[in-house]
């Protein structure tokens, strides 16, 4: 799995951080997503997919390739 985020789309809702705090964080000044781990371990795939699915701005892209 490889993750990409689009900071321009991010609205700072923070759902990704709540679901997968090992993978996502937010900037203090504006709440925009920070990607901590673009290739998370397999045990985090479920939370990452859920974070991408619930992102109101569709700012998280999950690629299943290497």
Predicted model as a PDB file, atoms N, CA, C, CB and O in Angstrom, pLDDT in the B-factor column:
MODEL        1                                                                  
ATOM      1  N   UNK A   1       0.840  -1.177   0.000  1.00 95.00           N  
ATOM      2  CA  UNK A   1       0.000   0.000   0.000  1.00 95.00           C  
ATOM      3  C   UNK A   1       0.885   1.239   0.000  1.00 95.00           C  
ATOM      4  CB  UNK A   1      -0.956  -0.001   1.214  1.00 95.00           C  
ATOM      5  O   UNK A   1       1.890   1.307   0.708  1.00 95.00           O  
ATOM      6  N   UNK A   2       0.487   2.219  -0.811  1.00 97.00           N  
ATOM      7  CA  UNK A   2       1.154   3.511  -0.815  1.00 97.00           C  
ATOM      8  C   UNK A   2       0.090   4.598  -0.732  1.00 97.00           C  
ATOM      9  CB  UNK A   2       2.043   3.687  -2.084  1.00 97.00           C  
ATOM     10  O   UNK A   2      -0.918   4.553  -1.438  1.00 97.00           O  
ATOM     11  N   UNK A   3       0.327   5.571   0.135  1.00 97.00           N  
ATOM     12  CA  UNK A   3      -0.640   6.632   0.379  1.00 97.00           C  
ATOM     13  C   UNK A   3      -0.090   7.950  -0.144  1.00 97.00           C  
ATOM     14  CB  UNK A   3      -0.976   6.739   1.885  1.00 97.00           C  
ATOM     15  O   UNK A   3       1.104   8.234  -0.046  1.00 97.00           O  
ATOM     16  N   UNK A   4      -0.994   8.744  -0.702  1.00 97.00           N  
ATOM     17  CA  UNK A   4      -0.664  10.114  -1.096  1.00 97.00           C  
ATOM     18  C   UNK A   4      -1.772  11.014  -0.579  1.00 97.00           C  
ATOM     19  CB  UNK A   4      -0.497  10.250  -2.657  1.00 97.00           C  
ATOM     20  O   UNK A   4      -2.935  10.614  -0.518  1.00 97.00           O  
ATOM     21  N   UNK A   5      -1.402  12.231  -0.209  1.00 97.00           N  
ATOM     22  CA  UNK A   5      -2.403  13.208   0.233  1.00 97.00           C  
ATOM     23  C   UNK A   5      -2.284  14.463  -0.626  1.00 97.00           C  
ATOM     24  CB  UNK A   5      -2.224  13.554   1.747  1.00 97.00           C  
ATOM     25  O   UNK A   5      -1.200  14.831  -1.077  1.00 97.00           O  
ATOM     26  N   UNK A   6      -3.423  15.103  -0.837  1.00 97.00           N  
ATOM     27  CA  UNK A   6      -3.466  16.352  -1.581  1.00 97.00           C  
ATOM     28  C   UNK A   6      -3.752  17.466  -0.584  1.00 97.00           C  
ATOM     29  CB  UNK A   6      -4.545  16.311  -2.722  1.00 97.00           C  
ATOM     30  O   UNK A   6      -4.897  17.678  -0.184  1.00 97.00           O  
ATOM     31  N   UNK A   7      -2.706  18.170  -0.189  1.00 96.00           N  
ATOM     32  CA  UNK A   7      -2.850  19.222   0.808  1.00 96.00           C  
ATOM     33  C   UNK A   7      -3.766  20.341   0.333  1.00 96.00           C  
ATOM     34  CB  UNK A   7      -1.497  19.786   1.163  1.00 96.00           C  
ATOM     35  O   UNK A   7      -4.403  21.010   1.147  1.00 96.00           O  
ATOM     36  N   UNK A   8      -3.835  20.547  -0.978  1.00 96.00           N  
ATOM     37  CA  UNK A   8      -4.698  21.597  -1.529  1.00 96.00           C  
ATOM     38  C   UNK A   8      -6.181  21.269  -1.321  1.00 96.00           C  
ATOM     39  CB  UNK A   8      -4.408  21.791  -3.026  1.00 96.00           C  
ATOM     40  O   UNK A   8      -6.996  22.173  -1.137  1.00 96.00           O  
ATOM     41  N   UNK A   9      -6.525  19.997  -1.351  1.00 97.00           N  
ATOM     42  CA  UNK A   9      -7.913  19.569  -1.154  1.00 97.00           C  
ATOM     43  C   UNK A   9      -8.307  19.508   0.318  1.00 97.00           C  
ATOM     44  CB  UNK A   9      -8.129  18.213  -1.789  1.00 97.00           C  
ATOM     45  O   UNK A   9      -9.475  19.694   0.658  1.00 97.00           O  
ATOM     46  N   UNK A  10      -7.343  19.250   1.186  1.00 97.00           N  
ATOM     47  CA  UNK A  10      -7.622  19.006   2.600  1.00 97.00           C  
ATOM     48  C   UNK A  10      -8.367  20.169   3.236  1.00 97.00           C  
ATOM     49  CB  UNK A  10      -6.330  18.749   3.354  1.00 97.00           C  
ATOM     50  O   UNK A  10      -7.982  21.328   3.080  1.00 97.00           O  
ATOM     51  N   UNK A  11      -9.442  19.846   3.958  1.00 96.00           N  
ATOM     52  CA  UNK A  11     -10.230  20.878   4.649  1.00 96.00           C  
ATOM     53  C   UNK A  11      -9.981  20.865   6.157  1.00 96.00           C  
ATOM     54  CB  UNK A  11     -11.726  20.679   4.370  1.00 96.00           C  
ATOM     55  O   UNK A  11     -10.586  21.648   6.889  1.00 96.00           O  
ATOM     56  N   UNK A  12      -9.094  19.981   6.627  1.00 96.00           N  
ATOM     57  CA  UNK A  12      -8.718  19.969   8.036  1.00 96.00           C  
ATOM     58  C   UNK A  12      -9.738  19.346   8.967  1.00 96.00           C  
ATOM     59  CB  UNK A  12      -8.458  21.340   8.477  1.00 96.00           C  
ATOM     60  O   UNK A  12      -9.757  19.667  10.156  1.00 96.00           O  
ATOM     61  N   UNK A  13     -10.591  18.459   8.457  1.00 96.00           N  
ATOM     62  CA  UNK A  13     -11.620  17.836   9.293  1.00 96.00           C  
ATOM     63  C   UNK A  13     -11.018  16.932  10.376  1.00 96.00           C  
ATOM     64  CB  UNK A  13     -12.577  17.028   8.422  1.00 96.00           C  
ATOM     65  O   UNK A  13     -11.590  16.800  11.458  1.00 96.00           O  
ATOM     66  N   UNK A  14      -9.875  16.315  10.093  1.00 96.00           N  
ATOM     67  CA  UNK A  14      -9.175  15.527  11.092  1.00 96.00           C  
ATOM     68  C   UNK A  14      -9.637  14.094  11.274  1.00 96.00           C  
ATOM     69  CB  UNK A  14      -9.279  16.197  12.356  1.00 96.00           C  
ATOM     70  O   UNK A  14      -9.152  13.411  12.176  1.00 96.00           O  
ATOM     71  N   UNK A  15     -10.551  13.618  10.455  1.00 97.00           N  
ATOM     72  CA  UNK A  15     -11.012  12.240  10.588  1.00 97.00           C  
ATOM     73  C   UNK A  15      -9.877  11.248  10.372  1.00 97.00           C  
ATOM     74  CB  UNK A  15     -12.138  11.963   9.601  1.00 97.00           C  
ATOM     75  O   UNK A  15      -9.825  10.207  11.027  1.00 97.00           O  
ATOM     76  N   UNK A  16      -8.979  11.566   9.466  1.00 97.00           N  
ATOM     77  CA  UNK A  16      -7.849  10.670   9.198  1.00 97.00           C  
ATOM     78  C   UNK A  16      -6.972  10.504  10.432  1.00 97.00           C  
ATOM     79  CB  UNK A  16      -7.012  11.200   8.031  1.00 97.00           C  
ATOM     80  O   UNK A  16      -6.501   9.404  10.722  1.00 97.00           O  
ATOM     81  N   UNK A  17      -6.756  11.587  11.150  1.00 98.00           N  
ATOM     82  CA  UNK A  17      -5.918  11.534  12.356  1.00 98.00           C  
ATOM     83  C   UNK A  17      -6.596  10.703  13.437  1.00 98.00           C  
ATOM     84  CB  UNK A  17      -5.628  12.956  12.884  1.00 98.00           C  
ATOM     85  O   UNK A  17      -5.930   9.952  14.149  1.00 98.00           O  
ATOM     86  N   UNK A  18      -7.898  10.829  13.563  1.00 98.00           N  
ATOM     87  CA  UNK A  18      -8.624  10.048  14.558  1.00 98.00           C  
ATOM     88  C   UNK A  18      -8.588   8.553  14.236  1.00 98.00           C  
ATOM     89  CB  UNK A  18     -10.068  10.527  14.648  1.00 98.00           C  
ATOM     90  O   UNK A  18      -8.496   7.725  15.143  1.00 98.00           O  
ATOM     91  N   UNK A  19      -8.659   8.207  12.957  1.00 98.00           N  
ATOM     92  CA  UNK A  19      -8.701   6.803  12.547  1.00 98.00           C  
ATOM     93  C   UNK A  19      -7.325   6.149  12.468  1.00 98.00           C  
ATOM     94  CB  UNK A  19      -9.378   6.690  11.214  1.00 98.00           C  
ATOM     95  O   UNK A  19      -7.184   4.968  12.786  1.00 98.00           O  
ATOM     96  N   UNK A  20      -6.324   6.893  12.053  1.00 98.00           N  
ATOM     97  CA  UNK A  20      -4.985   6.319  11.859  1.00 98.00           C  
ATOM     98  C   UNK A  20      -3.910   7.326  12.285  1.00 98.00           C  
ATOM     99  CB  UNK A  20      -4.776   5.902  10.373  1.00 98.00           C  
ATOM    100  O   UNK A  20      -3.200   7.866  11.437  1.00 98.00           O  
ATOM    101  N   UNK A  21      -3.789   7.578  13.580  1.00 98.00           N  
ATOM    102  CA  UNK A  21      -2.825   8.573  14.046  1.00 98.00           C  
ATOM    103  C   UNK A  21      -1.360   8.197  13.814  1.00 98.00           C  
ATOM    104  CB  UNK A  21      -3.037   8.814  15.497  1.00 98.00           C  
ATOM    105  O   UNK A  21      -0.480   9.055  13.887  1.00 98.00           O  
ATOM    106  N   UNK A  22      -1.101   6.927  13.537  1.00 98.00           N  
ATOM    107  CA  UNK A  22       0.270   6.502  13.221  1.00 98.00           C  
ATOM    108  C   UNK A  22       0.658   6.916  11.806  1.00 98.00           C  
ATOM    109  CB  UNK A  22       0.413   4.979  13.379  1.00 98.00           C  
ATOM    110  O   UNK A  22       1.842   6.953  11.471  1.00 98.00           O  
ATOM    111  N   UNK A  23      -0.334   7.227  10.979  1.00 98.00           N  
ATOM    112  CA  UNK A  23      -0.104   7.519   9.566  1.00 98.00           C  
ATOM    113  C   UNK A  23      -0.347   8.992   9.232  1.00 98.00           C  
ATOM    114  CB  UNK A  23      -0.998   6.643   8.705  1.00 98.00           C  
ATOM    115  O   UNK A  23       0.320   9.551   8.361  1.00 98.00           O  
ATOM    116  N   UNK A  24      -1.302   9.620   9.923  1.00 98.00           N  
ATOM    117  CA  UNK A  24      -1.675  11.001   9.619  1.00 98.00           C  
ATOM    118  C   UNK A  24      -1.559  11.898  10.841  1.00 98.00           C  
ATOM    119  CB  UNK A  24      -3.093  11.055   9.073  1.00 98.00           C  
ATOM    120  O   UNK A  24      -1.765  11.465  11.975  1.00 98.00           O  
ATOM    121  N   UNK A  25      -1.226  13.150  10.586  1.00 98.00           N  
ATOM    122  CA  UNK A  25      -1.235  14.190  11.614  1.00 98.00           C  
ATOM    123  C   UNK A  25      -1.774  15.450  10.936  1.00 98.00           C  
ATOM    124  CB  UNK A  25       0.217  14.425  12.245  1.00 98.00           C  
ATOM    125  O   UNK A  25      -2.105  15.438   9.751  1.00 98.00           O  
ATOM    126  N   UNK A  26      -1.856  16.536  11.707  1.00 98.00           N  
ATOM    127  CA  UNK A  26      -2.338  17.798  11.157  1.00 98.00           C  
ATOM    128  C   UNK A  26      -1.384  18.912  11.537  1.00 98.00           C  
ATOM    129  CB  UNK A  26      -3.764  18.111  11.654  1.00 98.00           C  
ATOM    130  O   UNK A  26      -0.787  18.900  12.614  1.00 98.00           O  
ATOM    131  N   UNK A  27      -1.246  19.884  10.627  1.00 97.00           N  
ATOM    132  CA  UNK A  27      -0.440  21.064  10.924  1.00 97.00           C  
ATOM    133  C   UNK A  27      -1.148  21.883  11.995  1.00 97.00           C  
ATOM    134  CB  UNK A  27      -0.194  21.916   9.643  1.00 97.00           C  
ATOM    135  O   UNK A  27      -2.372  22.014  11.977  1.00 97.00           O  
ATOM    136  N   UNK A  28      -0.385  22.425  12.913  1.00 96.00           N  
ATOM    137  CA  UNK A  28      -0.953  23.201  14.009  1.00 96.00           C  
ATOM    138  C   UNK A  28      -1.627  24.484  13.533  1.00 96.00           C  
ATOM    139  CB  UNK A  28       0.123  23.537  15.009  1.00 96.00           C  
ATOM    140  O   UNK A  28      -2.656  24.887  14.076  1.00 96.00           O  
ATOM    141  N   UNK A  29      -1.054  25.120  12.527  1.00 96.00           N  
ATOM    142  CA  UNK A  29      -1.557  26.430  12.128  1.00 96.00           C  
ATOM    143  C   UNK A  29      -2.872  26.401  11.358  1.00 96.00           C  
ATOM    144  CB  UNK A  29      -0.536  27.110  11.304  1.00 96.00           C  
ATOM    145  O   UNK A  29      -3.697  27.300  11.523  1.00 96.00           O  
ATOM    146  N   UNK A  30      -3.086  25.385  10.519  1.00 96.00           N  
ATOM    147  CA  UNK A  30      -4.311  25.377   9.705  1.00 96.00           C  
ATOM    148  C   UNK A  30      -5.033  24.030   9.660  1.00 96.00           C  
ATOM    149  CB  UNK A  30      -3.978  25.790   8.308  1.00 96.00           C  
ATOM    150  O   UNK A  30      -6.077  23.922   9.017  1.00 96.00           O  
ATOM    151  N   UNK A  31      -4.509  23.012  10.320  1.00 96.00           N  
ATOM    152  CA  UNK A  31      -5.181  21.719  10.374  1.00 96.00           C  
ATOM    153  C   UNK A  31      -5.025  20.842   9.151  1.00 96.00           C  
ATOM    154  CB  UNK A  31      -6.597  21.932  10.605  1.00 96.00           C  
ATOM    155  O   UNK A  31      -5.614  19.763   9.086  1.00 96.00           O  
ATOM    156  N   UNK A  32      -4.242  21.283   8.181  1.00 97.00           N  
ATOM    157  CA  UNK A  32      -4.049  20.493   6.962  1.00 97.00           C  
ATOM    158  C   UNK A  32      -3.273  19.215   7.290  1.00 97.00           C  
ATOM    159  CB  UNK A  32      -3.299  21.323   5.879  1.00 97.00           C  
ATOM    160  O   UNK A  32      -2.372  19.211   8.129  1.00 97.00           O  
ATOM    161  N   UNK A  33      -3.645  18.149   6.614  1.00 97.00           N  
ATOM    162  CA  UNK A  33      -3.073  16.828   6.850  1.00 97.00           C  
ATOM    163  C   UNK A  33      -1.562  16.798   6.632  1.00 97.00           C  
ATOM    164  CB  UNK A  33      -3.736  15.814   5.949  1.00 97.00           C  
ATOM    165  O   UNK A  33      -1.029  17.462   5.742  1.00 97.00           O  
ATOM    166  N   UNK A  34      -0.894  16.017   7.460  1.00 97.00           N  
ATOM    167  CA  UNK A  34       0.525  15.692   7.308  1.00 97.00           C  
ATOM    168  C   UNK A  34       0.607  14.179   7.206  1.00 97.00           C  
ATOM    169  CB  UNK A  34       1.402  16.248   8.512  1.00 97.00           C  
ATOM    170  O   UNK A  34       0.107  13.468   8.077  1.00 97.00           O  
ATOM    171  N   UNK A  35       1.226  13.691   6.159  1.00 98.00           N  
ATOM    172  CA  UNK A  35       1.402  12.253   5.978  1.00 98.00           C  
ATOM    173  C   UNK A  35       2.674  11.821   6.698  1.00 98.00           C  
ATOM    174  CB  UNK A  35       1.464  11.878   4.465  1.00 98.00           C  
ATOM    175  O   UNK A  35       3.773  12.244   6.341  1.00 98.00           O  
ATOM    176  N   UNK A  36       2.518  10.982   7.707  1.00 98.00           N  
ATOM    177  CA  UNK A  36       3.653  10.512   8.510  1.00 98.00           C  
ATOM    178  C   UNK A  36       4.312   9.269   7.929  1.00 98.00           C  
ATOM    179  CB  UNK A  36       3.199  10.225   9.923  1.00 98.00           C  
ATOM    180  O   UNK A  36       5.512   9.055   8.105  1.00 98.00           O  
ATOM    181  N   UNK A  37       3.525   8.450   7.235  1.00 97.00           N  
ATOM    182  CA  UNK A  37       4.048   7.174   6.725  1.00 97.00           C  
ATOM    183  C   UNK A  37       3.339   6.835   5.425  1.00 97.00           C  
ATOM    184  CB  UNK A  37       3.864   6.025   7.770  1.00 97.00           C  
ATOM    185  O   UNK A  37       2.192   6.389   5.442  1.00 97.00           O  
ATOM    186  N   UNK A  38       4.014   7.044   4.289  1.00 96.00           N  
ATOM    187  CA  UNK A  38       3.376   6.786   2.999  1.00 96.00           C  
ATOM    188  C   UNK A  38       3.251   5.290   2.683  1.00 96.00           C  
ATOM    189  CB  UNK A  38       4.157   7.472   1.900  1.00 96.00           C  
ATOM    190  O   UNK A  38       2.500   4.900   1.788  1.00 96.00           O  
ATOM    191  N   UNK A  39       3.986   4.466   3.416  1.00 97.00           N  
ATOM    192  CA  UNK A  39       3.906   3.010   3.243  1.00 97.00           C  
ATOM    193  C   UNK A  39       3.728   2.348   4.612  1.00 97.00           C  
ATOM    194  CB  UNK A  39       5.187   2.458   2.526  1.00 97.00           C  
ATOM    195  O   UNK A  39       4.670   1.784   5.167  1.00 97.00           O  
ATOM    196  N   UNK A  40       2.515   2.426   5.143  1.00 97.00           N  
ATOM    197  CA  UNK A  40       2.282   1.897   6.497  1.00 97.00           C  
ATOM    198  C   UNK A  40       2.322   0.371   6.526  1.00 97.00           C  
ATOM    199  CB  UNK A  40       0.934   2.386   7.030  1.00 97.00           C  
ATOM    200  O   UNK A  40       2.177  -0.278   5.490  1.00 97.00           O  
ATOM    201  N   UNK A  41       2.517  -0.196   7.711  1.00 97.00           N  
ATOM    202  CA  UNK A  41       2.491  -1.651   7.840  1.00 97.00           C  
ATOM    203  C   UNK A  41       1.080  -2.193   7.593  1.00 97.00           C  
ATOM    204  CB  UNK A  41       2.988  -2.073   9.235  1.00 97.00           C  
ATOM    205  O   UNK A  41       0.086  -1.476   7.706  1.00 97.00           O  
ATOM    206  N   UNK A  42       1.031  -3.449   7.261  1.00 96.00           N  
ATOM    207  CA  UNK A  42      -0.225  -4.098   6.880  1.00 96.00           C  
ATOM    208  C   UNK A  42      -1.313  -3.993   7.952  1.00 96.00           C  
ATOM    209  CB  UNK A  42       0.032  -5.549   6.573  1.00 96.00           C  
ATOM    210  O   UNK A  42      -2.497  -3.923   7.620  1.00 96.00           O  
ATOM    211  N   UNK A  43      -0.934  -3.981   9.212  1.00 97.00           N  
ATOM    212  CA  UNK A  43      -1.943  -3.910  10.269  1.00 97.00           C  
ATOM    213  C   UNK A  43      -2.694  -2.571  10.276  1.00 97.00           C  
ATOM    214  CB  UNK A  43      -1.285  -4.135  11.623  1.00 97.00           C  
ATOM    215  O   UNK A  43      -3.716  -2.447  10.951  1.00 97.00           O  
ATOM    216  N   UNK A  44      -2.206  -1.575   9.540  1.00 97.00           N  
ATOM    217  CA  UNK A  44      -2.877  -0.279   9.465  1.00 97.00           C  
ATOM    218  C   UNK A  44      -3.665  -0.076   8.173  1.00 97.00           C  
ATOM    219  CB  UNK A  44      -1.865   0.819   9.605  1.00 97.00           C  
ATOM    220  O   UNK A  44      -4.266   0.981   7.980  1.00 97.00           O  
ATOM    221  N   UNK A  45      -3.671  -1.062   7.292  1.00 97.00           N  
ATOM    222  CA  UNK A  45      -4.380  -0.918   6.011  1.00 97.00           C  
ATOM    223  C   UNK A  45      -5.860  -0.608   6.211  1.00 97.00           C  
ATOM    224  CB  UNK A  45      -4.230  -2.191   5.179  1.00 97.00           C  
ATOM    225  O   UNK A  45      -6.399   0.265   5.531  1.00 97.00           O  
ATOM    226  N   UNK A  46      -6.517  -1.292   7.115  1.00 97.00           N  
ATOM    227  CA  UNK A  46      -7.946  -1.076   7.351  1.00 97.00           C  
ATOM    228  C   UNK A  46      -8.250   0.347   7.793  1.00 97.00           C  
ATOM    229  CB  UNK A  46      -8.454  -2.049   8.392  1.00 97.00           C  
ATOM    230  O   UNK A  46      -9.088   1.006   7.177  1.00 97.00           O  
ATOM    231  N   UNK A  47      -7.593   0.848   8.851  1.00 98.00           N  
ATOM    232  CA  UNK A  47      -7.829   2.221   9.267  1.00 98.00           C  
ATOM    233  C   UNK A  47      -7.493   3.260   8.190  1.00 98.00           C  
ATOM    234  CB  UNK A  47      -7.031   2.506  10.497  1.00 98.00           C  
ATOM    235  O   UNK A  47      -8.180   4.273   8.071  1.00 98.00           O  
ATOM    236  N   UNK A  48      -6.445   3.010   7.414  1.00 98.00           N  
ATOM    237  CA  UNK A  48      -6.068   3.945   6.353  1.00 98.00           C  
ATOM    238  C   UNK A  48      -7.143   3.977   5.267  1.00 98.00           C  
ATOM    239  CB  UNK A  48      -4.702   3.556   5.746  1.00 98.00           C  
ATOM    240  O   UNK A  48      -7.525   5.049   4.799  1.00 98.00           O  
ATOM    241  N   UNK A  49      -7.624   2.809   4.872  1.00 97.00           N  
ATOM    242  CA  UNK A  49      -8.696   2.764   3.862  1.00 97.00           C  
ATOM    243  C   UNK A  49      -9.948   3.474   4.376  1.00 97.00           C  
ATOM    244  CB  UNK A  49      -9.032   1.297   3.486  1.00 97.00           C  
ATOM    245  O   UNK A  49     -10.608   4.196   3.629  1.00 97.00           O  
ATOM    246  N   UNK A  50     -10.270   3.265   5.650  1.00 98.00           N  
ATOM    247  CA  UNK A  50     -11.429   3.932   6.232  1.00 98.00           C  
ATOM    248  C   UNK A  50     -11.230   5.443   6.260  1.00 98.00           C  
ATOM    249  CB  UNK A  50     -11.693   3.407   7.644  1.00 98.00           C  
ATOM    250  O   UNK A  50     -12.160   6.195   5.967  1.00 98.00           O  
ATOM    251  N   UNK A  51     -10.024   5.896   6.610  1.00 98.00           N  
ATOM    252  CA  UNK A  51      -9.721   7.329   6.623  1.00 98.00           C  
ATOM    253  C   UNK A  51      -9.912   7.935   5.236  1.00 98.00           C  
ATOM    254  CB  UNK A  51      -8.282   7.571   7.113  1.00 98.00           C  
ATOM    255  O   UNK A  51     -10.472   9.022   5.100  1.00 98.00           O  
ATOM    256  N   UNK A  52      -9.447   7.231   4.214  1.00 98.00           N  
ATOM    257  CA  UNK A  52      -9.618   7.726   2.850  1.00 98.00           C  
ATOM    258  C   UNK A  52     -11.096   7.774   2.466  1.00 98.00           C  
ATOM    259  CB  UNK A  52      -8.844   6.844   1.862  1.00 98.00           C  
ATOM    260  O   UNK A  52     -11.542   8.707   1.799  1.00 98.00           O  
ATOM    261  N   UNK A  53     -11.847   6.767   2.891  1.00 98.00           N  
ATOM    262  CA  UNK A  53     -13.267   6.695   2.535  1.00 98.00           C  
ATOM    263  C   UNK A  53     -14.094   7.793   3.198  1.00 98.00           C  
ATOM    264  CB  UNK A  53     -13.826   5.341   2.918  1.00 98.00           C  
ATOM    265  O   UNK A  53     -15.044   8.298   2.599  1.00 98.00           O  
ATOM    266  N   UNK A  54     -13.743   8.166   4.427  1.00 98.00           N  
ATOM    267  CA  UNK A  54     -14.546   9.162   5.146  1.00 98.00           C  
ATOM    268  C   UNK A  54     -14.026  10.591   4.977  1.00 98.00           C  
ATOM    269  CB  UNK A  54     -14.586   8.816   6.618  1.00 98.00           C  
ATOM    270  O   UNK A  54     -14.662  11.529   5.457  1.00 98.00           O  
ATOM    271  N   UNK A  55     -12.911  10.776   4.321  1.00 97.00           N  
ATOM    272  CA  UNK A  55     -12.361  12.120   4.128  1.00 97.00           C  
ATOM    273  C   UNK A  55     -13.354  12.970   3.343  1.00 97.00           C  
ATOM    274  CB  UNK A  55     -10.991  12.061   3.393  1.00 97.00           C  
ATOM    275  O   UNK A  55     -13.656  12.651   2.193  1.00 97.00           O  
ATOM    276  N   UNK A  56     -13.870  14.052   3.943  1.00 97.00           N  
ATOM    277  CA  UNK A  56     -14.883  14.855   3.262  1.00 97.00           C  
ATOM    278  C   UNK A  56     -14.361  15.593   2.035  1.00 97.00           C  
ATOM    279  CB  UNK A  56     -15.459  15.845   4.220  1.00 97.00           C  
ATOM    280  O   UNK A  56     -15.146  15.993   1.176  1.00 97.00           O  
ATOM    281  N   UNK A  57     -13.046  15.778   1.942  1.00 97.00           N  
ATOM    282  CA  UNK A  57     -12.470  16.469   0.809  1.00 97.00           C  
ATOM    283  C   UNK A  57     -11.846  15.524  -0.216  1.00 97.00           C  
ATOM    284  CB  UNK A  57     -11.443  17.440   1.289  1.00 97.00           C  
ATOM    285  O   UNK A  57     -11.303  15.975  -1.225  1.00 97.00           O  
ATOM    286  N   UNK A  58     -11.920  14.221   0.036  1.00 97.00           N  
ATOM    287  CA  UNK A  58     -11.296  13.225  -0.844  1.00 97.00           C  
ATOM    288  C   UNK A  58      -9.821  13.563  -1.085  1.00 97.00           C  
ATOM    289  CB  UNK A  58     -12.051  13.146  -2.192  1.00 97.00           C  
ATOM    290  O   UNK A  58      -9.336  13.490  -2.214  1.00 97.00           O  
ATOM    291  N   UNK A  59      -9.123  13.927  -0.022  1.00 98.00           N  
ATOM    292  CA  UNK A  59      -7.729  14.349  -0.130  1.00 98.00           C  
ATOM    293  C   UNK A  59      -6.728  13.224   0.057  1.00 98.00           C  
ATOM    294  CB  UNK A  59      -7.454  15.412   0.868  1.00 98.00           C  
ATOM    295  O   UNK A  59      -5.522  13.444  -0.063  1.00 98.00           O  
ATOM    296  N   UNK A  60      -7.214  12.006   0.352  1.00 98.00           N  
ATOM    297  CA  UNK A  60      -6.330  10.866   0.599  1.00 98.00           C  
ATOM    298  C   UNK A  60      -6.498   9.852  -0.530  1.00 98.00           C  
ATOM    299  CB  UNK A  60      -6.634  10.210   1.983  1.00 98.00           C  
ATOM    300  O   UNK A  60      -7.607   9.415  -0.837  1.00 98.00           O  
ATOM    301  N   UNK A  61      -5.380   9.492  -1.134  1.00 97.00           N  
ATOM    302  CA  UNK A  61      -5.390   8.489  -2.194  1.00 97.00           C  
ATOM    303  C   UNK A  61      -4.621   7.267  -1.724  1.00 97.00           C  
ATOM    304  CB  UNK A  61      -4.781   9.052  -3.507  1.00 97.00           C  
ATOM    305  O   UNK A  61      -3.482   7.372  -1.269  1.00 97.00           O  
ATOM    306  N   UNK A  62      -5.251   6.113  -1.837  1.00 97.00           N  
ATOM    307  CA  UNK A  62      -4.623   4.865  -1.423  1.00 97.00           C  
ATOM    308  C   UNK A  62      -4.347   4.029  -2.664  1.00 97.00           C  
ATOM    309  CB  UNK A  62      -5.519   4.088  -0.412  1.00 97.00           C  
ATOM    310  O   UNK A  62      -5.264   3.672  -3.405  1.00 97.00           O  
ATOM    311  N   UNK A  63      -3.075   3.721  -2.881  1.00 95.00           N  
ATOM    312  CA  UNK A  63      -2.674   2.865  -3.981  1.00 95.00           C  
ATOM    313  C   UNK A  63      -2.333   1.500  -3.436  1.00 95.00           C  
ATOM    314  CB  UNK A  63      -1.484   3.462  -4.751  1.00 95.00           C  
ATOM    315  O   UNK A  63      -1.655   1.381  -2.416  1.00 95.00           O  
ATOM    316  N   UNK A  64      -2.794   0.483  -4.105  1.00 85.00           N  
ATOM    317  CA  UNK A  64      -2.574  -0.887  -3.617  1.00 85.00           C  
ATOM    318  C   UNK A  64      -1.263  -1.478  -4.121  1.00 85.00           C  
ATOM    319  CB  UNK A  64      -3.730  -1.783  -4.038  1.00 85.00           C  
ATOM    320  O   UNK A  64      -0.870  -2.557  -3.676  1.00 85.00           O  
ATOM    321  N   UNK A  65      -0.579  -0.805  -5.034  1.00 70.00           N  
ATOM    322  CA  UNK A  65       0.675  -1.327  -5.561  1.00 70.00           C  
ATOM    323  C   UNK A  65       1.832  -1.087  -4.626  1.00 70.00           C  
ATOM    324  CB  UNK A  65       0.974  -0.713  -6.894  1.00 70.00           C  
ATOM    325  O   UNK A  65       1.680  -0.440  -3.589  1.00 70.00           O  
ATOM    326  N   UNK A  66       2.983  -1.605  -4.987  1.00 57.00           N  
ATOM    327  CA  UNK A  66       4.192  -1.470  -4.157  1.00 57.00           C  
ATOM    328  C   UNK A  66       4.787  -0.118  -4.193  1.00 57.00           C  
ATOM    329  CB  UNK A  66       5.213  -2.438  -4.573  1.00 57.00           C  
ATOM    330  O   UNK A  66       5.802   0.127  -3.541  1.00 57.00           O  
TER     331      UNK A  66                                                      
ENDMDL                                                                          
END                                                                             
